[in-house]
């Protein structure tokens, strides 16, 4: 199945919203998305300032749908979301 990068940048001063929505976000990813890797992007102080995921999806439209239905996106956490096709060249997923 094709791979896609989902790169999301949080709105400024949104850490409280991220923390409030985190459990629903994690549950959604565990149930509804085939995730290869995922985690928060960090600012210079080590605080979350966005998300980076590599997911499997049937096509770009399905990957965009998965990103749009993430509880973080639904809560309005993100200032920017980018979904791009990806091909693994070096390394392996666990």
C-alpha positions as CSV (number, residue, x, y, z in Angstrom):
1,X,0.0,0.0,0.0
2,X,1.3,3.5,-0.8
3,X,3.0,5.6,1.9
4,X,2.3,9.3,2.7
5,X,3.8,11.9,4.9
6,X,1.4,14.0,7.0
7,X,3.1,17.1,8.3
8,X,1.1,19.4,10.6
9,X,2.1,22.6,12.2
10,X,0.2,23.7,15.4
11,X,-1.3,27.2,15.7
12,X,0.6,29.5,18.1
13,X,-0.1,29.0,21.8
14,X,-2.1,25.8,21.3
15,X,-0.4,23.4,23.7
16,X,-3.4,23.3,25.9
17,X,-5.7,22.3,23.0
18,X,-3.1,19.6,21.9
19,X,-3.0,18.1,25.4
20,X,-6.8,18.3,25.8
21,X,-7.3,16.4,22.4
22,X,-4.3,14.0,22.7
23,X,-6.2,10.9,23.9
24,X,-8.8,11.1,21.1
25,X,-6.0,11.7,18.6
26,X,-4.1,8.6,19.7
27,X,-7.3,6.5,19.7
28,X,-8.1,7.6,16.2
29,X,-4.7,6.8,14.9
30,X,-4.7,3.3,16.6
31,X,-8.2,2.4,15.2
32,X,-8.6,4.2,11.9
33,X,-5.2,4.8,10.3
34,X,-2.4,2.5,9.3
35,X,0.5,4.3,10.9
36,X,4.1,3.4,10.2
37,X,5.6,6.1,12.4
38,X,4.2,9.1,14.2
39,X,5.2,11.7,16.8
40,X,5.3,15.4,17.7
41,X,7.7,17.8,16.1
42,X,9.4,19.8,18.8
43,X,10.4,23.5,19.1
44,X,13.8,24.6,20.4
45,X,12.6,24.2,24.0
46,X,11.4,20.6,23.4
47,X,7.7,21.5,23.4
48,X,5.3,20.0,20.8
49,X,4.7,22.4,17.9
50,X,3.3,20.0,15.3
51,X,3.0,16.4,14.2
52,X,4.8,14.2,11.7
53,X,3.3,10.9,10.5
54,X,4.0,8.4,7.9
55,X,0.9,6.5,7.0
56,X,-0.3,3.9,4.6
57,X,-3.4,4.8,2.5
58,X,-5.0,3.6,-0.8
59,X,-4.2,6.9,-2.5
60,X,-3.6,10.6,-1.8
61,X,-7.3,11.3,-1.3
62,X,-7.6,8.6,1.4
63,X,-4.5,10.0,3.1
64,X,-5.9,13.5,3.0
65,X,-9.2,12.2,4.4
66,X,-7.4,10.5,7.3
67,X,-5.5,13.7,8.1
68,X,-8.7,15.8,7.9
69,X,-10.5,13.4,10.3
70,X,-7.8,13.4,12.9
71,X,-9.3,14.8,16.2
72,X,-6.4,17.3,16.3
73,X,-7.5,18.7,12.9
74,X,-11.1,18.5,13.9
75,X,-10.4,20.6,17.0
76,X,-8.6,23.3,15.0
77,X,-5.2,22.6,16.4
78,X,-3.3,23.0,13.1
79,X,-2.3,26.2,11.2
80,X,-0.9,24.1,8.4
81,X,-1.3,20.5,7.1
82,X,0.7,19.0,4.3
83,X,0.1,15.5,2.9
84,X,2.6,14.1,0.4
85,X,3.4,10.8,-1.2
86,X,6.5,9.1,0.2
87,X,8.8,6.3,-0.7
88,X,11.1,4.6,1.8
89,X,14.6,4.4,0.4
90,X,16.8,3.6,3.4
91,X,16.0,1.9,6.7
92,X,12.9,-0.1,7.6
93,X,9.8,0.3,9.7
94,X,9.6,-1.8,12.8
